Amino acid sequence: MRKETRVTHQPEVELPPGNEPVIAPIHRSVKFTYPTIEESLGAEARAHGFEYMRDSNPTTRQLELLAAELQDRNDAIAVATGMAAVWLSLLGNVQTGDRVVLFVESYRPTRVAIRRFLPRFGIAHTMLSIHDHDAIERELARDDTKLLMFEAPTNPMLHVPDVAALCAMARRHGVVTVLDNTFAGLHNHGGFDVDYYVHSLTKYAGGHGDAMGGIVIGDEKRIRAIRPQAVNLGATMDPGVSYLMLRGLKTYYLRYRCHSDNALAIAEFLSKRPEVEKVYYPGLPEDPGHALAKRQMHDFGGVVSFDLAADKARTWAFIDALELFATTASLGSVDSLVAPVQLYLGSDLSKDELGRAGIGESTVRLAVGIEHVDDLIADLTQALEKTFG
Ligand SMILES: *Cc1c(COP(=O)(O)O)cnc(C)c1O
């Protein structure tokens, strides 16, 4: 073999029998092959073999199986971003003439997908409040309603929907449920009668703000039904990213617990400050969603929102005065972040809709990291004093 050929047909390093790596390798190969066409068509190859990365990849498959198990289901499809997961759950389940029910309290890009882009394909929607069970029941009862998209707790205002009640209503009317469970995390809400869970793995699963990913999780039959759509859509997760997600998940429980503990301490701190009008965090006993969240969830996560007793200029000045909280979107990474809610997460809503969503010009969202909580509280204190002092 000439060296020009050798560089593309490189030596293979096989591990001796019994000699196993402790960490699974990253399978970077786009293509997988068999010695003969006959073998590639065998039952074992068809059931468990790999062919092309857009269909499947062993590293990404490892992530899918782990995430599904954490969410108490048995199958999943990992994709390139959380929004790709939202889109897959929609495209896999609705068609022209159908209607989607969504909530004014939901994540802005999801509202944009359903309100701005789905109508192009002749798919209608109804946007309600997540607490208005009468209206939800009425819309789910319509013949054309096929899918209910909701979050628990909601991004950005931490509303806590009654997951069991929403699922029961949807089931009664034969409507598919999609729960964007990004805020609650993979370890919460697994016991409910949800058809598809969607997560942005960019957040708590990856956990370090250095990789984007999303996943749709459900029972095998439901996932099998949408996999051809996923493969054809092509929003495939890169196996290097799958590896980062698998590594992130090793510390997932430690991080989520620390995010939750820090967020609760900060919510308690904020609720005692005169500069703060209202705190939104389901971990606080006085929060309207507390009792329900306590029944539904093990812990309450790292996001805290609040209204300052201030106008927009002073609210922005407060955000700018924070030193440990970076001003940016996103959440669930080790470092703390802060967002002006109306600007970042409410720009598609009318004045009336902002009111219904409970978003004002002084609303601030903190994505609390895993730093020492005393430093975070000291930073919030100095920013409050600097801005209001
Ligand atoms: C971030 C987020 C998404 C989108 O995830 P990306 O990975 O940014 O595409 C979807 N839903 C919720 C609730 C989110 O917070």
The ligand as an ORCA input file, in Angstrom:
! r2SCAN-3c Opt
* xyz 0 1
  C     -33.705     27.384     26.136
  C     -35.037     26.800     26.023
  C     -35.466     26.199     24.831
  C     -34.634     26.216     23.572
  O     -33.429     25.573     23.703
  P     -32.150     25.902     22.787
  O     -31.209     24.815     23.161
  O     -31.702     27.275     23.140
  O     -32.604     25.831     21.359
  C     -36.727     25.620     24.808
  N     -37.525     25.648     25.878
  C     -37.154     26.229     27.035
  C     -38.104     26.216     28.188
  C     -35.910     26.834     27.152
  O     -35.556     27.417     28.313
*
